[in-house]
Amino acid sequence: MEIFKTSSDMRAWSDAMHRRGETISFVPTMGYLHEGHLSLMEQGINLCSSLVVSIFVNPTQFGANEDLDGYPTNIKRDIQLIESKGARVLFLPDRKEMYPENYQTYINLEHLPKHLCGLSRPVHFRGVATIVAKLFNIIKPDAAIFGAKDFQQLQVIRQLNRDLNFNINIIGAPIVREHDGLAMSSRNSYLKPEERESALSLSKSCIKAKEMVQSGEKDANAIKGEIKSFIESFPHTKIDYISICKPETLNEVAEIKGEVLFALAVQVGKARLIDNILI
Ligand code: AMP
């Protein structure tokens, strides 16, 4: 596996691949890999002739009071894992490479960031859209795989891909969970043993919401109220949002008809956790 640290080396490799008629799949990550990331790589390997993985902890998607400086990292282990999945290239730029002095250009979406995580993380999706567009321009993938765990991010990327004519095949991959249902996340490493049970309140809420809908409840506020009390019954939890919305627009719904997204974000100790389910 090759490791490129500069955009020019990465781009030269991709251009050479495309000249040879090869196709490239791409999995962007912030590292500290787990089975969720690896499942995206498995999909990528099957989609195209070569897989490129990137690791870059993107500073522009972190707010001033968020965990940029403490974000977990283990590059040595990550490299072994990525290699074991059969990737051809790891793109591993540093911050200066992606945001050199006098960097000025950012991408803002009009509507999707005004919901869910965007409300409490106002700069987050601007940072995500910007870095993903840059990575798409450097790597020029034919397909890119993103996890449905970050459902809003996946919708933002789909929109970006359409609006800016990247013409990349964007694949959404299912949420990978621990045995007990907790959605895998690099941030789960922040959880103290006594917070672990509380962290399960998110996945349990997803199941509970689905069961309520399946048993005929159509009032979104009734479901949100019940879930709110349920989560608050766990110690160490602070709800950021509980949403029932249209999957495409992320607009909240009052009455449940057709497919809806149930999504939530809860602070559990130091970890801000998210989860969702399509119902
Ligand atoms: P991150 O390193 O957290 O930026 O995530 C990189 C990619 O992995 C994103 O597309 C995430 O949605 C995806 N991902 C993270 N956790 C999971 C999970 N538990 N299941 C599936 N995909 C995931």
Residues whose N, C-alpha, C, O or C-beta is under 5 A from the ligand:
A	BS01	AMP	P28 T29 M30 G31 G36 H37 I145 F146 G147 A148 K149 D150 A173 P174 I175 V176 A183 M184 S185
